[in-house]
């Protein structure tokens, strides 16, 4: 039996895929892993790619859309201009900006601004 307390007997190999509670995500996890195996040097290669090229490459992975690709770029690849838009950020944009293109006024640190927008909107949704 696998306990969730970090004991040595709790391993993926012993517990199996079903213990991970991934549900419908399983094919997407496998697709991402297979993509990374085919692109083992992607992180290094991405250093010479434009943001658009990196985003397009990530979106080749089954299930990865623009939001997830932007999150990977911002949080995983330190692409500070990546601007993930989720429901919270979308609400804030509709309240505070004429349109989403105004966000690019914050380039090259739009991703950092996105974090402030997200935090504020999540903590002050009724402003």
The 8 nearest C-alpha neighbors of each residue, nearest first, counted from 0:
[[1, 2, 14, 9, 8, 13, 3, 10],
 [2, 0, 9, 14, 8, 3, 10, 13],
 [1, 3, 4, 9, 0, 6, 5, 8],
 [2, 4, 5, 1, 9, 6, 10, 0],
 [3, 5, 2, 6, 9, 1, 7, 8],
 [6, 4, 3, 9, 7, 2, 8, 10],
 [5, 7, 8, 4, 9, 2, 3, 1],
 [8, 6, 9, 5, 10, 4, 1, 2],
 [7, 9, 6, 10, 1, 13, 0, 2],
 [10, 8, 1, 7, 6, 2, 5, 14],
 [11, 9, 13, 12, 14, 8, 7, 1],
 [10, 12, 14, 15, 13, 16, 9, 18],
 [11, 13, 10, 15, 14, 16, 9, 8],
 [14, 12, 10, 11, 15, 9, 8, 1],
 [13, 15, 11, 12, 18, 10, 1, 9],
 [16, 14, 11, 17, 12, 13, 18, 19],
 [15, 17, 18, 19, 11, 14, 20, 21],
 [16, 18, 19, 15, 20, 14, 21, 22],
 [19, 17, 16, 20, 14, 15, 11, 1],
 [18, 20, 21, 17, 16, 15, 11, 22],
 [21, 19, 22, 18, 17, 16, 24, 25],
 [22, 20, 24, 19, 25, 23, 17, 16],
 [21, 23, 24, 20, 25, 17, 19, 26],
 [22, 24, 25, 21, 26, 27, 20, 28],
 [25, 23, 27, 21, 22, 26, 28, 29],
 [24, 26, 28, 27, 23, 21, 22, 29],
 [27, 25, 29, 28, 24, 30, 23, 61],
 [26, 28, 30, 24, 29, 25, 62, 61],
 [29, 27, 25, 31, 30, 26, 32, 24],
 [28, 30, 32, 26, 27, 31, 33, 25],
 [31, 29, 27, 33, 28, 32, 61, 26],
 [30, 32, 34, 28, 29, 33, 60, 27],
 [31, 33, 29, 35, 34, 30, 28, 36],
 [34, 32, 36, 30, 35, 31, 29, 37],
 [33, 35, 31, 37, 36, 32, 30, 38],
 [36, 34, 38, 32, 37, 33, 39, 31],
 [35, 37, 33, 34, 39, 38, 32, 31],
 [36, 38, 34, 35, 39, 33, 32, 40],
 [39, 37, 35, 41, 36, 40, 34, 33],
 [40, 38, 36, 35, 41, 37, 42, 34],
 [41, 39, 43, 38, 42, 44, 35, 45],
 [42, 40, 44, 38, 43, 39, 45, 35],
 [41, 43, 45, 44, 40, 46, 76, 39],
 [42, 44, 45, 41, 40, 46, 47, 39],
 [45, 43, 41, 46, 42, 47, 40, 48],
 [46, 44, 48, 42, 47, 43, 41, 53],
 [45, 47, 44, 43, 48, 42, 49, 76],
 [48, 46, 45, 44, 49, 43, 53, 50],
 [49, 47, 45, 46, 52, 53, 50, 44],
 [48, 50, 52, 51, 53, 47, 45, 46],
 [49, 51, 53, 52, 54, 48, 78, 81],
 [50, 52, 54, 49, 53, 55, 48, 56],
 [53, 51, 49, 55, 50, 54, 48, 56],
 [52, 54, 56, 50, 51, 55, 48, 45],
 [55, 53, 51, 57, 56, 52, 68, 50],
 [56, 54, 58, 52, 53, 57, 51, 59],
 [55, 57, 53, 59, 58, 54, 52, 60],
 [58, 56, 54, 59, 55, 68, 60, 53],
 [57, 59, 55, 63, 60, 56, 64, 54],
 [60, 58, 57, 56, 61, 55, 63, 34],
 [61, 59, 58, 63, 57, 31, 62, 30],
 [62, 60, 63, 30, 27, 59, 31, 58],
 [61, 63, 27, 60, 64, 58, 30, 59],
 [64, 62, 58, 60, 61, 67, 68, 65],
 [65, 63, 67, 66, 58, 68, 62, 57],
 [64, 66, 68, 67, 69, 63, 58, 54],
 [67, 65, 83, 69, 68, 64, 84, 70],
 [66, 68, 70, 69, 64, 65, 63, 71],
 [69, 67, 65, 71, 70, 66, 54, 57],
 [68, 70, 72, 83, 66, 67, 81, 71],
 [71, 69, 67, 73, 72, 68, 83, 74],
 [72, 70, 75, 68, 74, 69, 73, 67],
 [71, 73, 76, 69, 78, 70, 75, 74],
 [74, 72, 78, 77, 70, 81, 71, 79],
 [73, 75, 71, 77, 70, 72, 76, 78],
 [76, 74, 71, 72, 77, 73, 70, 78],
 [75, 77, 72, 78, 73, 74, 71, 42],
 [76, 78, 73, 79, 74, 75, 72, 71],
 [79, 77, 73, 72, 76, 80, 81, 50],
 [78, 80, 110, 108, 81, 77, 73, 111],
 [79, 81, 109, 108, 110, 107, 78, 106],
 [82, 80, 110, 73, 69, 79, 78, 72],
 [81, 83, 110, 109, 69, 113, 80, 84],
 [84, 82, 69, 66, 70, 81, 85, 113],
 [83, 85, 88, 89, 66, 82, 86, 87],
 [86, 84, 88, 87, 89, 83, 66, 117],
 [85, 87, 89, 88, 90, 84, 91, 117],
 [88, 86, 90, 89, 85, 117, 120, 121],
 [89, 87, 91, 117, 85, 84, 90, 86],
 [88, 90, 86, 92, 87, 91, 84, 85],
 [91, 89, 93, 87, 88, 92, 86, 94],
 [90, 92, 94, 88, 93, 89, 95, 120],
 [93, 91, 89, 96, 95, 94, 90, 88],
 [92, 94, 90, 91, 95, 96, 89, 97],
 [95, 93, 91, 92, 96, 90, 97, 89],
 [94, 96, 92, 93, 91, 97, 90, 98],
 [97, 95, 92, 98, 93, 94, 101, 99],
 [96, 98, 95, 93, 99, 101, 92, 94],
 [97, 99, 96, 100, 101, 92, 93, 102],
 [98, 100, 101, 102, 92, 96, 97, 103],
 [99, 101, 102, 98, 103, 104, 97, 96],
 [102, 100, 103, 99, 104, 98, 96, 97],
 [103, 101, 104, 100, 99, 105, 109, 106],
 [102, 104, 105, 106, 101, 100, 109, 107],
 [103, 105, 102, 101, 106, 100, 109, 107],
 [106, 104, 109, 103, 108, 102, 107, 112],
 [107, 105, 108, 109, 103, 104, 80, 102],
 [106, 108, 80, 109, 105, 79, 103, 110],
 [109, 107, 106, 80, 79, 110, 111, 105],
 [108, 110, 80, 105, 112, 106, 111, 107],
 [111, 109, 82, 113, 79, 80, 81, 112],
 [110, 112, 113, 114, 108, 109, 79, 115],
 [111, 113, 109, 115, 114, 110, 116, 108],
 [114, 112, 110, 116, 111, 115, 117, 109],
 [113, 115, 117, 111, 112, 116, 118, 110],
 [114, 116, 118, 112, 117, 113, 119, 111],
 [115, 117, 113, 119, 114, 118, 120, 112],
 [116, 118, 114, 120, 88, 115, 119, 87],
 [119, 117, 115, 121, 116, 120, 114, 122],
 [118, 120, 122, 116, 121, 117, 123, 115],
 [121, 119, 123, 124, 117, 122, 118, 116],
 [120, 122, 118, 119, 123, 124, 117, 87],
 [121, 123, 119, 120, 124, 118, 117, 125],
 [122, 124, 120, 125, 121, 119, 126, 118],
 [125, 123, 120, 121, 126, 122, 119, 87],
 [126, 124, 123, 120, 122, 121, 91, 90],
 [125, 124, 123, 120, 94, 122, 119, 91]]
